[in-house]
Amino acid sequence: MTAPTKPTAPTRNTPGENLHTPVIDWFEEHARDLPWRHPDAGPWAVMVSEFMLQQTPVNRVLPVYEHWLARWPRPADLAQDAPGEAVRAWGRLGYPRRALRLHGAAVAITERHGGDVPTEHAQLLALPGIGEYTAAAVASFAYGQRHPVLDTNVRRVFARAVTGVQYPPNATTAAERKLARALLPESESTASRWAAASMELGALVCTAKNETCHRCPIAAQCAWRLAGKPEHDGPPRKGQTYAGTDRQVRGKLLAVLREAHVPVPQTALDRVWDEPVQRGRALDGLVADGLVEPLPGGLYRLPLT
């Protein structure tokens, strides 16, 4: 008598399989035509865009990005220039320490990798000023590798579609990283496309304030929408106040130095902000961050080394 056939266990889909195709198909049709996505952009252009896009909208980045690559088309070109020139070219993008970090990365790329942006995630992560997000983004978008790329937009998409909450935590958690790895497609080419597509979905459709679920390719399976869009009940979300902050004062001080091209006296800096304690604190912070270089005689300039 033939032994009964053992039932075959049903095939289990990975958590993201029912998300990948609709999101990537949506991306193919709706993705913005951005210069760093062009096939001829190259890894350096991708890296520059990733530094600039952190906490900064695309429309503000585009003109600075184009000017930057026209002036410094390769890492070695930037490395040969003074770090203060990077700060000057950064203009009003905000968070100008990113300019110094990008300059430092260009120097390291030139010295360690012959002027070519390294291909390995670990090599990217070892560059100064490069964190986990930027290393993963460059490896994925420039080299088509398989890495979870977790920016604010992606985290919000995953929080809503999979976890069922309106917003992710203020800071990236281990649970989010674990989820991102679980959702990653097995194929390298699909994984890199998924990274770009989920990011674009968060930027254009699943936005922080005005989500447009009727345009979302995964609305029918979104856990947050299916739960009735419950209100956020976690810690208060970080605000983006600017007026009257030290950040505003720092920006005004840097604007004077960017426009001067020669050392600036203390009196010229004093005119940008009436409150002397806050102004002094902001200036001291710029010096401590390496964004401003004090000189004898009460003069200041952007850094030369």
Backbone bond lengths (Angstrom), bond angles and torsions (degrees), N, CA, C in turn:
res aa  C-N    CA-C-N  psi(-1)  N-CA   C-N-CA  omega(-1)  CA-C   N-CA-C  phi
1 M - - - 1.475 - - 1.528 109.06 -
2 T 1.305 115.53 131.56 1.463 120.68 -178.07 1.524 110.47 -74.22
3 A 1.317 114.93 131.96 1.474 119.66 178.34 1.516 110.16 -63.57
4 P 1.299 116.85 141.84 1.471 119.31 179.16 1.524 111.02 -61.66
5 T 1.304 114.48 143.20 1.466 120.21 179.22 1.514 109.88 -70.91
6 K 1.325 114.37 131.59 1.462 118.95 179.26 1.529 110.03 -71.35
7 P 1.321 117.96 129.15 1.474 118.99 -179.10 1.529 111.21 -58.41
8 T 1.303 114.71 139.82 1.464 120.08 178.41 1.520 109.03 -82.39
9 A 1.320 114.49 129.94 1.468 118.49 179.21 1.518 109.71 -65.18
10 P 1.307 118.28 138.99 1.461 119.96 179.56 1.521 111.04 -63.26
11 T 1.324 115.17 143.42 1.463 120.61 178.83 1.516 109.43 -68.88
12 R 1.320 115.25 130.78 1.464 119.43 179.42 1.516 109.77 -98.37
13 N 1.293 115.58 127.75 1.460 119.96 176.29 1.520 109.76 -76.20
14 T 1.309 116.02 147.23 1.458 119.33 170.93 1.517 107.71 -68.45
15 P 1.354 117.62 155.78 1.467 120.15 -171.67 1.525 114.79 -54.71
16 G 1.312 117.96 -29.66 1.460 118.67 -173.00 1.506 115.68 -100.56
17 E 1.339 118.47 0.83 1.456 119.56 -172.11 1.519 112.97 -60.38
18 N 1.333 117.73 -36.19 1.459 119.75 -179.82 1.528 112.60 -81.29
19 L 1.333 116.80 -1.78 1.463 121.43 176.95 1.518 111.87 -101.55
20 H 1.321 116.90 -33.49 1.465 120.78 -170.51 1.524 112.99 -57.97
21 T 1.328 116.60 -55.69 1.464 119.71 -173.43 1.528 113.04 -61.96
22 P 1.345 120.04 -49.87 1.473 117.74 -179.67 1.524 113.66 -63.36
23 V 1.327 117.41 -37.36 1.468 119.26 -178.95 1.525 110.44 -70.72
24 I 1.315 117.77 -42.72 1.468 120.40 179.51 1.522 110.47 -67.85
25 D 1.329 117.85 -40.44 1.471 119.85 176.83 1.528 110.77 -61.37
26 W 1.339 115.94 -42.10 1.470 119.61 176.96 1.532 110.13 -60.56
27 F 1.313 116.56 -42.93 1.469 121.72 -178.86 1.524 110.83 -61.87
28 E 1.319 117.41 -41.51 1.470 120.48 -179.36 1.524 111.20 -59.44
29 E 1.317 115.86 -30.98 1.471 119.69 -177.59 1.521 113.08 -91.33
30 H 1.334 118.25 -31.37 1.466 120.83 -168.81 1.529 115.16 -116.43
31 A 1.311 118.55 -2.50 1.470 120.26 -177.43 1.520 111.44 -59.57
32 R 1.324 115.42 139.08 1.461 119.97 176.13 1.533 110.85 -68.29
33 D 1.317 115.34 147.02 1.465 120.69 178.03 1.528 107.98 -85.91
34 L 1.325 115.92 90.44 1.460 121.92 -176.27 1.525 109.81 -108.34
35 P 1.327 118.19 140.78 1.473 120.28 -171.28 1.521 114.12 -60.49
36 W 1.331 117.97 -33.37 1.464 118.86 -179.14 1.526 112.27 -75.39
37 R 1.342 117.27 -5.50 1.462 120.60 175.32 1.526 112.11 -94.99
38 H 1.311 117.79 -7.80 1.455 120.03 -178.83 1.532 110.07 -67.25
39 P 1.322 118.20 146.41 1.470 120.87 -178.37 1.527 113.71 -57.33
40 D 1.329 116.89 -29.48 1.470 119.75 -177.71 1.523 112.83 -93.32
41 A 1.339 118.06 9.91 1.465 119.62 -176.04 1.517 111.54 -65.73
42 G 1.308 118.55 -45.00 1.460 121.98 179.23 1.517 112.99 86.67
43 P 1.334 116.31 158.72 1.468 121.17 -176.45 1.522 114.65 -61.05
44 W 1.329 118.65 -36.87 1.465 120.53 179.71 1.528 110.09 -64.32
45 A 1.312 117.66 -42.17 1.463 120.69 178.47 1.528 110.44 -62.65
46 V 1.323 116.64 -39.76 1.462 120.26 177.64 1.529 109.96 -63.18
47 M 1.329 116.62 -44.67 1.462 119.75 -179.76 1.526 111.27 -62.37
48 V 1.323 117.71 -44.73 1.464 121.22 178.81 1.532 109.45 -58.96
49 S 1.324 117.05 -45.27 1.466 119.71 -178.23 1.525 110.74 -63.02
50 E 1.325 117.65 -39.04 1.461 120.06 -178.52 1.529 111.56 -66.31
51 F 1.320 117.56 -39.57 1.461 119.80 175.82 1.525 110.27 -62.85
52 M 1.322 117.51 -43.65 1.458 120.98 -174.30 1.519 112.88 -73.68
53 L 1.332 117.45 -31.64 1.458 120.89 -173.98 1.520 113.86 -80.05
54 Q 1.321 118.04 -9.90 1.457 119.78 179.15 1.528 110.05 -65.85
55 Q 1.319 116.44 114.72 1.466 123.96 178.00 1.529 112.78 63.50
56 T 1.331 117.21 22.65 1.460 120.50 -177.65 1.530 109.82 -137.64
57 P 1.351 119.23 131.00 1.464 121.45 -178.54 1.527 112.34 -66.13
58 V 1.321 115.34 152.73 1.459 121.99 -177.95 1.525 111.90 -57.70
59 N 1.341 117.53 -42.12 1.467 119.05 -175.52 1.527 112.72 -64.14
60 R 1.329 117.62 -26.92 1.461 120.27 175.95 1.518 111.55 -80.97
61 V 1.316 116.09 -29.31 1.468 120.42 -177.38 1.527 111.85 -75.25
62 L 1.316 117.91 -39.19 1.465 121.04 -169.90 1.529 114.82 -50.79
63 P 1.343 120.47 -53.20 1.475 118.17 -177.98 1.520 113.18 -65.09
64 V 1.323 117.60 -37.03 1.462 120.48 179.37 1.528 109.98 -68.88
65 Y 1.306 116.76 -41.12 1.469 121.95 178.04 1.535 110.93 -58.81
66 E 1.322 116.07 -47.72 1.464 120.02 -177.67 1.528 111.27 -64.42
67 H 1.321 116.33 -42.06 1.466 119.88 178.17 1.525 110.38 -65.35
68 W 1.314 116.65 -40.68 1.462 122.03 -178.23 1.525 111.24 -60.45
69 L 1.343 116.43 -49.29 1.465 119.84 -177.46 1.522 112.37 -72.61
70 A 1.329 116.85 -27.22 1.465 118.50 174.25 1.525 110.33 -67.57
71 R 1.317 117.03 -35.54 1.460 121.52 -179.35 1.523 112.13 -83.48
72 W 1.331 116.77 -39.46 1.470 121.76 -176.54 1.527 109.07 -128.74
73 P 1.329 118.51 76.01 1.463 120.67 -175.64 1.526 114.34 -70.69
74 R 1.327 117.40 -14.75 1.466 121.39 178.47 1.527 109.26 -132.86
75 P 1.308 118.09 156.62 1.471 119.89 177.28 1.525 113.01 -55.41
76 A 1.333 117.09 -38.75 1.461 120.19 -178.41 1.520 112.11 -63.27
77 D 1.332 117.10 -31.41 1.467 120.07 178.86 1.523 110.72 -64.94
78 L 1.336 115.78 -43.09 1.458 119.65 178.23 1.524 110.56 -69.59
79 A 1.320 117.21 -40.13 1.463 120.98 -177.79 1.520 112.23 -60.93
80 Q 1.330 117.08 -29.80 1.466 120.94 -178.99 1.518 112.56 -77.01
81 D 1.321 117.07 -15.73 1.463 121.17 -178.15 1.523 109.69 -94.36
82 A 1.326 115.99 163.11 1.461 120.87 179.54 1.526 110.31 -71.20
83 P 1.333 117.85 145.64 1.469 119.47 177.82 1.524 112.66 -58.93
84 G 1.349 116.46 -30.23 1.458 119.11 177.53 1.514 112.66 -62.24
85 E 1.332 117.39 -29.08 1.465 120.26 177.46 1.526 110.63 -69.01
86 A 1.331 116.41 -33.65 1.463 119.48 175.19 1.523 110.00 -64.76
87 V 1.326 116.25 -42.35 1.471 120.31 178.22 1.531 109.79 -63.84
88 R 1.326 117.58 -39.85 1.460 120.67 179.90 1.531 110.61 -64.53
89 A 1.333 116.18 -44.50 1.464 119.81 -178.31 1.525 112.37 -70.53
90 W 1.328 116.25 -22.00 1.461 120.07 179.37 1.522 111.06 -63.69
91 G 1.331 115.69 -28.10 1.456 120.35 176.61 1.511 112.65 60.88
92 R 1.323 116.18 -131.50 1.463 121.99 -175.20 1.534 113.00 -103.88
93 L 1.319 116.45 28.15 1.463 118.97 178.34 1.522 112.35 -65.25
94 G 1.315 117.40 -24.96 1.456 120.80 -177.47 1.511 112.01 90.26
95 Y 1.332 115.10 161.26 1.461 122.09 -177.63 1.532 110.64 47.84
96 P 1.346 117.36 61.10 1.470 120.29 -171.16 1.521 114.55 -67.36
97 R 1.335 117.68 -11.28 1.470 117.43 174.50 1.524 111.14 -61.02
98 R 1.333 116.14 -22.46 1.465 119.31 175.96 1.526 110.72 -61.43
99 A 1.336 116.83 -33.86 1.473 119.91 178.82 1.519 110.51 -65.33
100 L 1.337 116.35 -42.84 1.467 119.53 177.82 1.528 110.80 -65.08
101 R 1.324 117.45 -39.49 1.464 120.47 179.45 1.522 111.31 -65.64
102 L 1.332 116.31 -39.70 1.460 119.53 178.62 1.526 110.28 -66.45
103 H 1.332 116.78 -38.46 1.460 120.22 175.98 1.527 109.94 -63.10
104 G 1.329 117.27 -44.64 1.454 120.63 178.64 1.520 112.10 -61.81
105 A 1.330 116.61 -38.82 1.463 119.75 177.19 1.520 110.78 -65.31
106 A 1.333 116.97 -39.21 1.468 120.15 178.67 1.521 111.45 -63.26
107 V 1.326 116.70 -40.36 1.470 120.46 177.24 1.530 109.83 -62.25
108 A 1.319 116.99 -46.43 1.471 120.57 -179.26 1.531 111.11 -64.10
109 I 1.323 117.81 -41.29 1.467 121.19 178.52 1.523 109.98 -61.01
110 T 1.331 116.44 -40.83 1.456 120.97 -179.69 1.527 111.12 -67.28
111 E 1.311 116.38 -42.56 1.463 120.74 -176.05 1.530 113.25 -78.24
112 R 1.334 116.93 -36.98 1.470 120.22 -172.62 1.521 113.76 -98.44
113 H 1.331 116.96 -26.92 1.464 119.45 -169.99 1.530 112.94 -127.46
114 G 1.315 116.41 21.16 1.463 119.57 176.13 1.505 114.54 64.53
115 G 1.322 117.48 22.42 1.457 121.06 177.31 1.517 114.91 88.98
116 D 1.333 117.77 0.88 1.461 121.23 179.14 1.526 109.91 -104.81
117 V 1.323 116.76 133.57 1.464 120.63 176.56 1.527 108.28 -59.52
118 P 1.329 118.83 123.74 1.480 120.08 -175.65 1.521 112.28 -63.12
119 T 1.319 114.61 152.97 1.464 120.17 -176.26 1.515 113.11 -91.10
120 E 1.319 117.97 -24.80 1.451 120.65 -174.42 1.533 111.59 -85.93
121 H 1.324 115.25 138.80 1.466 120.50 179.65 1.524 111.23 -56.12
122 A 1.324 118.33 -43.55 1.465 121.48 -178.70 1.521 111.44 -64.26
123 Q 1.331 117.38 -37.18 1.467 120.76 177.56 1.524 110.86 -68.14
124 L 1.303 116.52 -39.26 1.463 120.19 176.78 1.523 110.43 -63.71
125 L 1.320 116.29 -43.86 1.460 121.00 -178.39 1.525 111.43 -64.94
126 A 1.328 117.16 -26.12 1.462 121.12 -179.44 1.524 113.07 -79.53
127 L 1.325 117.65 -10.40 1.460 120.14 178.84 1.526 109.80 -72.59
128 P 1.334 118.26 145.51 1.471 119.80 178.07 1.524 110.82 -63.93
129 G 1.321 115.05 139.45 1.460 119.54 177.41 1.507 115.26 80.21
130 I 1.345 117.90 2.77 1.464 121.63 -179.44 1.520 109.19 -105.87
131 G 1.321 116.84 120.81 1.451 121.41 176.21 1.515 110.91 -101.25
132 E 1.322 115.35 -174.87 1.466 120.97 -176.83 1.516 111.54 -58.85
133 Y 1.343 117.69 -44.23 1.461 120.01 -178.29 1.531 110.90 -60.93
134 T 1.337 117.54 -51.43 1.464 120.54 -175.03 1.521 111.20 -64.89
135 A 1.331 117.12 -40.76 1.464 120.19 178.09 1.529 110.65 -60.37
136 A 1.329 116.19 -45.11 1.466 119.77 -179.95 1.522 111.31 -66.63
137 A 1.335 117.44 -40.23 1.464 121.15 -179.10 1.519 111.56 -64.79
138 V 1.329 117.55 -44.51 1.465 120.28 -179.89 1.526 109.88 -66.82
139 A 1.329 117.57 -44.49 1.463 120.29 179.03 1.530 110.94 -60.44
140 S 1.317 116.30 -38.65 1.465 120.83 -178.01 1.523 111.92 -76.70
141 F 1.333 116.98 -53.67 1.459 120.47 -172.25 1.530 113.11 -78.97
142 A 1.330 117.79 -31.57 1.461 119.85 -179.17 1.516 112.32 -89.22
143 Y 1.343 116.76 -33.62 1.458 119.87 -173.30 1.527 114.11 -119.47
144 G 1.333 117.63 3.19 1.454 120.71 175.22 1.507 114.80 66.16
145 Q 1.325 117.44 29.87 1.450 121.03 -177.23 1.531 111.67 -90.17
146 R 1.314 115.19 169.81 1.464 121.84 -174.55 1.531 109.95 -99.45
147 H 1.334 115.76 98.95 1.463 121.28 178.98 1.524 108.68 -143.36
148 P 1.333 118.54 143.11 1.467 119.87 171.53 1.521 110.10 -71.51
149 V 1.306 116.45 127.59 1.469 121.97 -177.53 1.525 106.98 -114.90
150 L 1.322 116.33 105.97 1.467 121.19 -171.43 1.517 111.20 -110.76
151 D 1.329 117.17 90.11 1.455 118.85 169.53 1.527 108.26 -99.97
152 T 1.316 117.49 -177.40 1.466 121.42 -176.52 1.521 111.69 -59.88
153 N 1.335 117.11 -40.19 1.462 120.17 -178.66 1.527 111.71 -65.89
154 V 1.321 117.13 -44.39 1.462 120.91 179.58 1.520 110.41 -64.53
155 R 1.311 116.60 -43.41 1.464 120.95 -179.58 1.533 110.51 -59.85
156 R 1.339 117.01 -38.84 1.461 120.30 179.77 1.529 110.68 -68.56
157 V 1.334 118.36 -41.70 1.459 121.56 177.28 1.525 110.38 -60.04
158 F 1.325 117.26 -46.43 1.463 120.43 -178.66 1.533 111.20 -66.90
159 A 1.333 115.92 -38.81 1.465 119.39 179.78 1.525 110.49 -60.32
160 R 1.316 116.11 -43.70 1.462 119.56 -176.90 1.524 111.87 -78.80
161 A 1.320 116.68 -52.47 1.463 120.19 -172.10 1.521 112.57 -68.54
162 V 1.328 116.84 -36.03 1.469 119.74 -173.24 1.524 112.21 -107.97
163 T 1.323 117.15 -47.57 1.464 120.47 -174.44 1.521 112.23 -83.33
164 G 1.338 117.19 -26.93 1.451 120.21 176.31 1.503 115.40 86.61
165 V 1.347 117.08 20.91 1.463 120.85 177.42 1.521 109.29 -117.58
166 Q 1.323 116.09 158.36 1.461 120.36 -173.81 1.523 112.89 -70.82
167 Y 1.325 116.75 -40.78 1.464 121.12 -176.94 1.524 110.53 -134.10
168 P 1.317 116.93 149.35 1.463 119.95 173.25 1.523 110.01 -76.11
169 P 1.342 118.31 169.94 1.470 120.30 175.68 1.528 111.07 -60.32
170 N 1.330 116.04 162.30 1.464 119.92 179.93 1.526 112.08 -60.47
171 A 1.320 117.36 -37.58 1.465 121.88 178.58 1.518 108.95 -119.00
172 T 1.326 116.10 145.86 1.455 121.33 -178.74 1.526 111.07 -60.71
173 T 1.321 116.71 133.14 1.456 122.09 -176.52 1.530 111.00 -107.50
174 A 1.334 115.11 166.17 1.467 120.87 175.87 1.527 110.55 -62.16
175 A 1.336 116.50 -36.22 1.469 119.99 179.33 1.528 111.12 -63.83
176 E 1.326 117.09 -38.91 1.467 120.07 177.76 1.523 111.09 -65.15
177 R 1.323 116.46 -41.62 1.474 119.86 179.31 1.527 110.36 -64.14
178 K 1.329 116.09 -40.09 1.464 120.10 178.09 1.525 110.56 -63.46
179 L 1.327 117.03 -43.30 1.456 120.92 178.32 1.526 110.80 -62.85
180 A 1.328 117.57 -43.96 1.462 121.24 -179.61 1.528 110.96 -60.51
181 R 1.324 116.31 -39.67 1.469 119.29 177.75 1.529 110.82 -66.86
182 A 1.329 116.03 -39.08 1.467 119.94 179.82 1.523 111.85 -66.39
183 L 1.319 117.40 -32.22 1.467 121.70 -178.80 1.520 113.11 -83.04
184 L 1.314 118.08 -7.71 1.462 121.72 -173.80 1.533 110.77 -71.76
185 P 1.328 118.62 127.56 1.468 120.06 175.84 1.528 111.55 -61.34
186 E 1.319 116.27 153.00 1.459 120.68 -178.87 1.527 111.57 -70.44
187 S 1.297 117.42 -38.73 1.465 121.56 -178.28 1.524 110.80 -72.68
188 E 1.335 116.42 134.91 1.468 119.77 179.54 1.519 111.65 -60.54
189 S 1.327 117.19 -47.34 1.462 119.80 -176.66 1.521 111.32 -64.70
190 T 1.343 116.54 -39.15 1.464 119.70 177.76 1.523 110.85 -68.83
191 A 1.340 116.26 -37.63 1.462 120.23 -178.86 1.522 111.26 -63.81
192 S 1.332 117.05 -42.61 1.468 118.88 -179.78 1.525 110.81 -68.56
193 R 1.335 116.83 -34.03 1.465 120.01 177.34 1.523 110.02 -69.77
194 W 1.323 116.41 -40.19 1.464 121.78 177.76 1.524 110.34 -60.15
195 A 1.332 117.01 -41.26 1.462 120.32 -179.92 1.523 110.90 -60.74
196 A 1.329 116.34 -45.67 1.466 119.84 179.80 1.526 111.30 -69.09
197 A 1.329 116.47 -38.87 1.465 120.57 -175.67 1.523 111.97 -69.80
198 S 1.326 117.41 -43.57 1.467 119.79 179.82 1.525 110.96 -66.99
199 M 1.337 116.33 -33.02 1.461 120.04 176.67 1.528 111.04 -66.85
200 E 1.335 116.16 -42.39 1.463 120.19 -179.76 1.531 111.38 -68.11
201 L 1.319 116.36 -35.23 1.466 119.96 177.92 1.528 110.25 -61.77
202 G 1.330 116.84 -41.60 1.457 120.12 177.84 1.515 112.92 -68.70
203 A 1.327 116.56 -31.83 1.466 120.27 -178.65 1.526 112.42 -76.20
204 L 1.335 117.25 -33.95 1.462 120.06 -171.67 1.529 114.48 -107.51
205 V 1.328 118.33 -29.88 1.466 121.02 -172.75 1.525 111.88 -119.07
206 C 1.318 116.18 -56.89 1.471 120.93 -176.97 1.527 109.52 -89.06
207 T 1.323 115.43 61.40 1.454 121.41 -173.11 1.528 111.53 -80.61
208 A 1.311 115.62 169.47 1.465 119.95 -174.25 1.528 112.06 -66.39
209 K 1.323 118.41 -40.03 1.458 120.96 -171.25 1.518 114.00 -109.86
210 N 1.320 118.04 -32.93 1.463 120.24 -172.70 1.525 110.86 -132.51
211 E 1.321 115.64 65.95 1.464 118.71 179.74 1.531 109.82 -63.78
212 T 1.333 116.11 140.19 1.471 121.16 179.85 1.526 107.96 -114.83
213 C 1.325 114.61 81.89 1.466 120.86 -173.07 1.531 112.20 -62.33
214 H 1.341 117.88 -28.55 1.463 119.24 -178.98 1.521 111.80 -67.80
215 R 1.331 117.21 -16.08 1.472 120.86 177.33 1.521 112.08 -99.51
216 C 1.309 117.53 -1.76 1.466 120.91 -172.50 1.533 110.96 -85.21
217 P 1.324 118.35 129.86 1.467 120.92 -178.07 1.526 113.59 -72.87
218 I 1.332 117.86 -12.05 1.472 120.06 -179.94 1.528 111.35 -121.86
219 A 1.326 117.17 22.43 1.464 120.59 -178.93 1.529 111.33 -59.85
220 A 1.328 117.50 -35.89 1.462 120.70 -176.52 1.518 112.78 -65.93
221 Q 1.336 117.88 -20.03 1.460 120.69 -179.34 1.529 112.37 -118.81
222 C 1.312 117.09 11.61 1.467 120.69 -179.26 1.525 110.20 -73.85
223 A 1.308 116.55 119.89 1.469 121.32 -176.20 1.519 112.05 -62.61
224 W 1.317 118.12 -36.72 1.467 121.20 -179.24 1.520 110.71 -68.78
225 R 1.323 117.58 -44.77 1.464 120.67 179.40 1.520 110.55 -65.43
226 L 1.326 116.87 -42.02 1.463 120.51 -179.23 1.526 112.11 -65.93
227 A 1.333 115.69 -25.58 1.473 119.74 178.06 1.518 112.44 -84.76
228 G 1.340 117.05 2.22 1.453 120.52 179.65 1.510 114.17 89.39
229 K 1.332 116.39 19.50 1.464 122.72 179.24 1.531 112.28 53.47
230 P 1.319 117.91 61.54 1.471 119.21 179.06 1.522 111.60 -62.17
231 E 1.322 115.76 144.20 1.467 121.08 -179.77 1.526 110.85 -66.50
232 H 1.307 114.78 150.54 1.466 121.99 177.94 1.528 109.57 -60.83
233 D 1.345 116.85 128.04 1.465 119.41 -179.68 1.530 112.00 -124.18
234 G 1.316 116.77 18.28 1.459 121.02 178.23 1.520 111.15 -91.38
235 P 1.342 116.82 -164.85 1.470 120.53 177.49 1.524 110.55 -58.27
236 P 1.330 117.61 150.05 1.467 120.03 178.93 1.522 110.83 -55.27
237 R 1.322 115.62 140.46 1.459 120.01 178.74 1.515 109.88 -73.45
238 K 1.322 115.20 145.88 1.461 120.32 -177.88 1.523 110.08 -64.83
239 G 1.320 115.46 133.56 1.455 120.07 177.25 1.515 111.95 -80.67
240 Q 1.319 116.28 170.59 1.461 121.94 -179.11 1.529 110.56 -121.33
241 T 1.338 116.97 36.30 1.455 119.62 -179.29 1.525 109.99 -63.00
242 Y 1.317 114.95 145.70 1.466 120.48 -176.90 1.522 111.38 -134.41
243 A 1.332 116.41 -45.84 1.463 120.36 -175.37 1.525 110.81 -58.75
244 G 1.328 115.66 128.97 1.449 122.03 176.44 1.516 114.86 82.34
245 T 1.322 117.80 -0.67 1.463 120.65 -178.66 1.528 110.73 -87.59
246 D 1.343 114.93 167.45 1.466 119.32 174.11 1.517 111.11 -60.06
247 R 1.330 117.36 -31.74 1.466 119.88 177.47 1.514 111.41 -59.24
248 Q 1.341 116.36 -41.21 1.457 119.31 179.44 1.528 110.84 -65.49
249 V 1.331 115.79 -41.82 1.468 119.23 179.82 1.525 110.51 -64.81
250 R 1.314 116.47 -43.69 1.464 120.48 177.49 1.525 110.82 -57.83
251 G 1.324 116.32 -42.41 1.457 120.11 179.22 1.518 112.48 -62.49
252 K 1.319 116.64 -39.85 1.464 120.17 179.35 1.528 111.31 -67.68
253 L 1.330 116.47 -40.10 1.466 119.86 177.99 1.531 110.90 -64.94
254 L 1.324 116.42 -44.12 1.461 119.49 179.05 1.519 112.23 -64.67
255 A 1.330 116.97 -34.25 1.462 119.93 179.49 1.521 110.79 -60.52
256 V 1.327 116.75 -41.10 1.474 120.09 177.88 1.524 110.32 -61.97
257 L 1.316 117.24 -45.03 1.458 121.23 -177.55 1.523 112.23 -69.72
258 R 1.324 117.16 -36.05 1.468 120.25 178.62 1.519 111.23 -64.00
259 E 1.322 116.32 -38.37 1.454 120.15 -174.28 1.523 112.98 -82.88
260 A 1.340 116.93 -16.09 1.464 119.65 -171.18 1.529 113.96 -79.47
261 H 1.331 118.30 -43.11 1.471 124.06 -176.65 1.530 112.92 65.33
262 V 1.295 118.01 0.67 1.470 123.25 174.39 1.526 106.98 -138.17
263 P 1.346 118.52 159.84 1.462 119.66 176.92 1.531 112.34 -54.54
264 V 1.311 115.68 142.39 1.468 122.72 -173.74 1.522 109.02 -113.20
265 P 1.339 118.77 134.85 1.464 120.31 177.53 1.526 112.08 -73.89
266 Q 1.304 115.73 157.08 1.460 122.02 178.95 1.525 111.27 -54.77
267 T 1.320 117.41 -37.03 1.472 120.56 -177.13 1.532 111.76 -61.55
268 A 1.331 117.09 -34.19 1.467 120.03 179.03 1.527 110.62 -68.47
269 L 1.325 115.97 -34.69 1.461 119.84 178.44 1.524 111.38 -74.87
270 D 1.329 116.26 -33.00 1.469 119.91 -179.74 1.523 112.27 -61.87
271 R 1.318 116.41 -25.63 1.471 119.96 -175.05 1.532 112.82 -75.84
272 V 1.322 118.21 -14.51 1.467 118.32 -173.22 1.521 112.78 -83.47
273 W 1.351 117.81 -15.28 1.473 119.48 -177.47 1.522 108.82 -152.90
274 D 1.342 116.45 128.43 1.459 120.41 -172.22 1.526 113.59 -73.90
275 E 1.317 117.64 -31.96 1.460 120.51 -173.06 1.541 109.55 -82.03
276 P 1.331 118.23 109.59 1.468 119.99 -169.94 1.530 114.61 -68.73
277 V 1.334 117.70 -34.51 1.470 118.84 -178.42 1.520 110.65 -66.34
278 Q 1.341 116.57 -47.53 1.457 119.71 179.52 1.531 110.77 -66.04
279 R 1.319 116.60 -39.87 1.463 120.17 178.70 1.525 110.81 -61.61
280 G 1.322 116.95 -43.94 1.459 120.64 178.92 1.518 111.74 -65.03
281 R 1.318 116.50 -39.50 1.465 120.47 178.78 1.526 110.45 -64.00
282 A 1.328 116.14 -42.27 1.459 120.35 -179.66 1.529 110.82 -65.30
283 L 1.325 116.63 -41.94 1.466 120.21 179.91 1.531 110.47 -66.07
284 D 1.325 116.34 -42.62 1.465 119.97 178.08 1.533 110.65 -60.86
285 G 1.318 115.81 -38.41 1.455 119.63 178.63 1.516 112.30 -65.24
286 L 1.336 116.57 -39.92 1.464 120.29 177.65 1.525 111.42 -63.70
287 V 1.329 115.95 -39.34 1.473 120.03 177.79 1.525 109.80 -66.12
288 A 1.333 116.83 -44.96 1.463 120.76 -179.29 1.525 111.73 -63.14
289 D 1.329 117.35 -32.83 1.462 121.42 -179.97 1.521 112.65 -81.51
290 G 1.321 117.96 -3.72 1.456 120.97 -179.75 1.512 114.21 80.36
291 L 1.333 117.19 12.06 1.462 120.89 -179.12 1.522 112.60 -86.76
292 V 1.315 116.28 -20.88 1.465 122.02 -179.49 1.527 108.07 -133.57
293 E 1.326 115.01 140.05 1.468 120.86 -179.73 1.536 109.53 -113.53
294 P 1.338 117.60 117.49 1.471 119.44 176.89 1.525 110.52 -78.15
295 L 1.322 115.67 143.80 1.468 121.98 -179.52 1.524 109.33 -123.16
296 P 1.343 118.02 161.84 1.468 119.73 175.02 1.523 111.36 -57.78
297 G 1.298 115.64 151.77 1.456 120.95 177.84 1.514 114.02 81.30
298 G 1.335 117.33 17.48 1.461 120.19 178.00 1.509 114.43 71.73
299 L 1.336 117.23 28.91 1.463 121.71 178.51 1.534 110.00 -102.75
300 Y 1.336 114.39 157.07 1.465 120.38 179.38 1.520 109.11 -139.28
301 R 1.347 115.37 150.68 1.448 120.30 177.37 1.543 108.97 -152.64
302 L 1.326 115.38 167.88 1.461 119.69 171.68 1.532 108.55 -70.33
303 P 1.320 119.14 152.23 1.457 121.11 -172.02 1.534 113.35 -68.42
304 L 1.335 115.14 141.84 1.470 121.16 177.45 1.522 111.27 -98.43
305 T 1.334 117.06 -22.41 1.472 119.03 -179.10 1.521 109.49 -132.07
